[in-house]
Amino acid sequence: MKKLNSLIFLMFFVNLLFAQKKPNIIVFMVDDMGWQDTSVPFADQITELNKRYHTPNMERLAAQGVKFTNAYSNSVCTPTRVSFLTGMSAARHRVTNWTAPEKDRSTDFKDDLFEPLDWNINGLSEKNNVPNTVYATPLAQLLNDAGYFTIHVGKAHWGSLGTSGSNPRNLGFSVNIAGSSIGHPQSYYGEENYGNVVGQKLAFNAVPGLGEYYGTDTFLTEALTIEAIKAISEPIKHKQPFFLYLAHYAVHTPIQGDKRFLGKYLESGIDSTEANYASLIEGMDKSLGDLINALEQKKVSENTVIIFMSDNGGLSLVPPRGGEKYTHNLPLRAGKGSLYEGGIREPMIVKWPGKVKAGVTSNQPVHIVDFFPTILELADIKNAPTIQHVDGKSFLFNLKETSKIDSTRALIWHFPNRWTSDESNAFSYASAIRLGDWKLIYLMKHQKLELYNLKNDLGERVDLSQRYPEKVKELAVKLTNQLKESNAQMPAYKSNGKKVLWPDEVIK
């Protein structure tokens, strides 16, 4: 018996030592932050917008890690978050628009030309045969099974209320702080209880939990940061590797000023909405700095990977009516909801002490689907038992070999939905593919293919489709093949019920 007990203790000790070698992993996700909404330049030079914002901790992170200048998400939030947690493209998982807080409601705007699309309106599910959901093995569950302490803080928005996917605990997170079916907060202000009215029915977008901050002047971004730092203390104490997904509600609407930083932006002369937005950005940046400081104080910084990302491009109009602009994506075209660069190109930084060079840049195009296999590789999880087909490719190689570019891999996007009342072709019914410097956009309503060379025309101002018909054909065929392989859905016409043509069928 003594020998058996000794063996059990030895195995426990060996497992503990092995666990300690695994890196802690943090994904720091910002909501609706555009590529230009930072003092860190992701273009070839510093722009006027970079000069407007103050993000010293993003600068600090970039100086300590790798800055990705060609990082992509999906064009709206839930599709990105589902792709992150499953490694599946939006074309494959079919959660192609944002999920409503209530169950079984499509968020698509009604359209005169197309029938309503039958997409997965209830989001992600870890259970099979849940109506209008995609069934998949969540990343957090795989990490949890491998011994990671998994923590969710902030915005979840993976599934509608009444489905299991609305609760991060069901998706593999050991801890859930303030995450639910909602996509934005009712209020950022502690004085307003983040939208909760005590003794009354829960407000539509009230942030759950965080009751200890009710009635205080604690801004929501600050409250989430404090709770995240508390949460990582437990696994650190027990020398257990942790996975922290800190997903801020900032900088999504409502655009409420963070008074800790608001004054200097008002004094700069920009209008009040722009100033409120800039203060939200700086409050998010302070959160990043506080988290980095906490890791250093707890002496785990050297064994912690930090991945900074945004879920879609900056909002260039206020839905559903449009028109009011308060964030700018120039030189990128359009913004959130669009498959032009303004809607999908994101600020991304990765810090991995001792493993990657500090202060370097990678121009390798990467996509949110790539986070899933990359994080599994970071955690040394091989042959993960996933239900779903994973579309992502690990970018670990690109972290270490930042000068090398794979120009043979195609990235695709699929948004067969109508996101806003805006009738322009920038915010609805589109698919796109990027291969090397070339990008093809398929505008379904107009049965039109547009071709851009991003190296020469980052703003997608000059359509080259007439000049390079062979390139159009090549990319249209590749896009069509990937969409068909993914079993992607296409909208149907109200007039006759026929499906929209595939991209390669548009070519005359």
N, C-alpha and C positions, 0 to 999 in steps of 0.2 A: 504493500500500500504506500509506503514511504517513497519507493522508487517511482510509482505511478504519479504521486503528487509532485515529485521533483521534475518528472518529465513534463507534466502539465504546466508547471511554473516556467520551465525552460522554453516551452513552445510559446507561452504567453509573452515571455521576455523577448524572444526572437521576433515575434510578430510586431511587438511594440517598436523594436529597433527598426524593422522594415517600414512600419507606418511612418515613423519620424523622418525617414529619408524622402518620402513622397512630398512633393511641394504642395503648399497651400495654394489655392487658386481663387482669385477674385475676378468676377466680371462686373465692371462698373458701367451700368447702362443708363444713358440719358435719354429722355423722351423728347422728340421733335427738335433736337439740336442740329442745326445745319453745319455744313462743312466750313463755313466762314465765321461761325459764331464763337470765335476764340482768338486769343492773341497768338496762338501757335499757327504759323502759316503752313497750310497743306498744299498750297500752290507753289509755283517756282519762286515767288517773291511775296513779300509782305504787302497786303492790300490795305485800303482805307478801312475796311471792316475789321481786319485784324487789329488795327490801331484803336478801334472803338472799345473792344472788349478787354477785360482784365482777367486773365486766367493763369496766374503765376504757377499754380500747382500742375496744370496741364503742361506748362513749360518745363517744370521740374521733372515730370514723368517722362516727357519726350527726351530730356537731357540724359535720363537714366536708362532709356530703352530704345525701341524701334518705332518709328513713325511710319504708318502705312498711308501713302498718298492716293491709292486706288482701292479703297475699302468700300464695300457696298452692302446695303441692306435691301429689304423690300420697301415699297413706297408708303406703306402705312403700318401701324404698330402691331396688331395681332399676327398678321402673316410673318413678320420678322421674328416675333417672340416664339411662334410655333416652329419656325425653321431653326431657330437657335436651339430649342430644347429637343428637336427630333433629327436634325440634319437633313430634313427633306425640303425640296424646293416648294414654293407656293403652288406651282403647277401640279405637283404630286399630292401635297396634303390638302389642297382645295380649301384651306381657310384663307381665302383670297382677299377678304376685306376685314375690317375690325368687327369684333363681336360685341353685340349689345349686352348691357348688364342683365337684361331679362332674357329668359330662355325662348328659343324658337322665333326670334324676330330678325329679319334681314335688315342690315344697315344700308343697303343700296338705295340710292335715289331712283325714283321711278323714271322710266325712259319711254319716249314715244316710239322709238324704233325697235328696241329689243324687249323680249320677254324677260321677266325676272329670272335671274340665274339661280340654279339649285346648288349653291355652294355649301360648305360645312359651317353653317351660321352659328353653331354652338361651340365651335373651337376644337380643342385638343381633349382627348380622353385616354386614360390608361386602361379603360375597360372596353371590351369589344361590344359591338352591336348597340352602341348608344346613338340614337338618331342624330343625324347632321353633325357628326364629329369625326375627326380622324383618330384612328386607333394606333398608338405608337408607344414605344418604350422611351420614357423621358430620360434625358441626360442625368438629371439629379438622382433618379433611382439607381442608375448604373454606378454613379459615384458613391451613393449611400451603401450599396451592396458591396462595394470594394473597400469599405472602411472609412469613408469620408464622413465628417459631420457636415451636413448640408443645411445651409441657412438661406432663406429668402427674406429680403427686406424691401418693401416698397411696392411698386406697381407689378401686378401679376398679369391680368388680362389675357389669360390663356383659354378661358372658357366662360360661358354665360352662367348666371346665377341659376341654381337648380341642377347643374351638372357637376360631376365630381372634379372636372378639370378647372373649375373656378377656385378650388382650394389647393394652394401649393403643397400642402401636406399630402395630398393624394398623388402628387406627381414626383414624390421622392424627397421632398425637403423635410428635414427633421424639425425645423423651426420655421414658422411663418409669422412675419411681423408686417401688418398693414397691407397684405396682399389679398385681392378678391377679384370679382368679375368687373370692377369698374376700370375705366380707361383714363380717367383724369379726376383730380380732386374737386370736391365742391368748394373748398377753400384751402388756401395754404396757411391760414392764420390760426394759431393756437387760441387766440382770443375768440375765434368763431368755432372752436372745437373741431376744426377741419371739416366743417359741414354737418356735424352731429348736433342735434338739438335734444338735450337731455330730457327724458320723459315723453318724447314724441316719437312718431314713426321715423325710421331711418331715412334720411334724405337720399335722393337718387344717387348722388355721387359722393356721399360722405365716406371719408377714409376710415376703415375699421380699426379698432384698437386705439392705442396711444392715449388712453384716458388720463394718464398722469400728467399730460401736457395741456389738458383742457383749461381754458381760462388764463393761460400764460402767454407771454409774448414770444414763445418758441416757434419759429417758422418751421413749416413741415419738413423742409430739406434738412434742417438742423436736428429735428426730432428723430428722423430716420437714421441719421448719421450716428447719433448717440446710441440708439438701439443696436445698430450694426456693430459698433465697437464693443458694446456689452456682450453681444451674442458670440463674437469670436473668442471672448475670454475663456469660455467654458472648454472648448476643444484645446486651446493653447495650454490651459492648466493641466489637462490630461495627456498632453503631447500627442494629440490626435490630429491628423491632417484635416483641414476644413475646406469646404467650397462655399464661398459667399457670393450670392447674386444680389448685389445692391442696385436695385432698379428704381431710380428716382422718378417721381411724378413730374418734377421739373424737367424741361421748361415748357410743358404743355399748358394750354389754357386751363383756367383763367389766368390772364397775365397780371398777376398781383405783385407789387413791388416788395422786395426783401429790404426792409428799412435799414438793415445793417450796411447796405451798399448803395442804396438808392440816391442819396444826396449828391454824390459826385457826378452821377450821370445827368441829373436834373440841372446841375450847375454847368454841365458841358454844353447845354443849349439844345439837345435833342428833345423831341416831344415826350410827353409823359408816358405814353405806351411803350415807346422805344426804350425809355429809361427803366421802366418796370421790367422789361424783358432783359435788358443788360444786367440788372441786379439779380434776376433769377439765374442767369448764367454764372455770375460771380459767386452766388451762394452755393451753386452746385460745385464750383471749383474749390471753394473752402472745404466742402465735404470731402473731396478727394484728398486735399492736404491733411485734414484731420485724420483720415484713415491711414494715410502713409505715415504720419507721425505716430499713430497708435501702434502700428506694426513695428516701427523702430523702437519704441519704448518697451514693447513686449518682447523684443529681441527675436522676432520671427521674420523680419523684413527680408533677410538674405535667402530665405527658403519659401518666398511667396511670389507667385506670378500675378501680375495685375494686367487685365485686359480692359481698355477703355473703348467704349463704342456708343453710337447713337442708333436708335431704332428706325429712323427714317429721316428724310431731309427736313430742312427748316420750313416752317409753315409760311407760305407766301400769300395766303389769303385766309380770312376767318370763315370757316364753314358754318352754316350751309349757304349763306347768301353771297359771300365773297366780297372782295373789293378792298377791305382795310388791310394794308400791309404794315407789318411791324418788324419783320426780320427779312434779311436780304441774302440771296444766295449767289448773286453775281460774282464771278462771271458765269456761274452755272445757270442753266435755263430752268424756269418753273420751280416747283417745290414739292412739299409733301403731297402724296396722292398721284404724283406723276412719275413716268418712267424716263423722263429726261433727267439729266444728271442732278439737277437740283432736288429731286425727290428721292434719290437712292444713294448718292455718294456721301460718305460719312467720315467724320474725324475718328481715327483709330490709332491707338498707341498700345504697345505691349512692353512691359518691363519684366525681365527674368534675370535677376542678379546672378552673375557668375556664369551664365549660360549664353547670353547674347551681348553683343557690343552695345555700349552706351552711346546715345546721341547719334544714331544712324537712321537712314531712311530706306525704306523698301518701296519700290514702285510696282511690285507684284500685285495684280488685281486679285482681291480676295472677296469672298461673299459670306454673309451671315451663316449660310449652311455649313461653312468650313469650321465654325467654332466647335461643333459637336465632335468631329473626329480629332481635332486638335487638342481639345481638353481631355479626351480619353487617352490620347497619346502622352500628354503631360502627366496624367495620373498613372501611366504604365498599365492601362487596362487593355488587354489584347483580346481579340475575338469576342467582343461584347455581344451578349445574346439579345440583339435587337429584333423586334418584330418587323420594323419598317425597312424599306430600301433607303440607304443613306446616300444622298447626292453630294455631300460635302467632301472636301479633300483637305487633309491636314496641312496647315501652313507652317508647321514646326521647322521644316527645311528652310523656308524663307526667312525665318527669324535668325537663323544662323548664317545663311548665305544670302545676305540682303542684296547683293549686287546682281544675283542671277534672276532672270525673268523667264517664266514659262508662258510663251505667247501662243501655245497650241491649244490651251484649254479654253473652252467657251463657257461664259456665264450667261444664264438666262433669267428673265423675269416674266411673270404672267399676271396680269390684272384685268380679268374679263368682267369688271364691275364698274359701276358709276359711283364715285366717291362724293361728289359735290353737285350742287345745282349749276355750277359753271358749265356752260354749253361748249366751251372750247375743247379741242381734242387733247389738251395737255393732261387732263385729270380723269380720264375714263377709258375703258375698253382698249387695252393695249397689251402687246407683248414686245419683248426686246431681247437682243442677244449682243454680247460683246465678245469679240475675238481679236486679240492683239490690240491694235489701236483703232480697229473698226467697230462701229456700233450700228446695228440695224433696229429700227423701231417700226412695228406694225400697228397702224391705227385702224382698228377694226371698223369703226363707223364709216370711215372714209375710204376703206379698202385701199389703203395707201401704205407704201413702204418708203421710209426715209433712211438715208445712209449718211453717217457722219464719221469723220476721222478725228478722234478725240485728241490725238497728239497735236494736230494743227488747229483744231476748232473745239476747244473744251466747252464753249458755250452753245454748241450745236446750232449754229446760225446758218450754216451753208449746207443745204441738202445736196449730196453728191450722187444721188441715185441715178440721175440721167447720165452722168459722166462715167459711172462705173457699173454698168448693168451686170457684168459677170460677177462682181463682188456682191451685188444685191442678190443675185441668184444663189451664190454659194452660201451666204448667210441665211437666206430664207429657207433653203433646204435643211440646213443644220438646225435652225430654230424649229421648223416643222417636225423634224425627226425627234428632237428632244421633247417637244410638247406631246407628240403621239406616244412616245415611250413612257412618258409620265402619266398617260391617260388624262391629259388636261381637258378641262371643260371649256367649251366655246359658247358664247351667247347665241340665241336663236331669234330670228326676225318674228315680230308680231304678225306680220302680214301673211306669212306662209309656213311658219314653224321651222324653216330650214336653218341649219347651223351656218354661222359665218365661215367663209372660206379659210382654209389654212394659209399661212403666209406664202408658201410656195405656189399656191393656186392663184394668187393675185397677179403673179408675173405673166405678162401677156407675151 
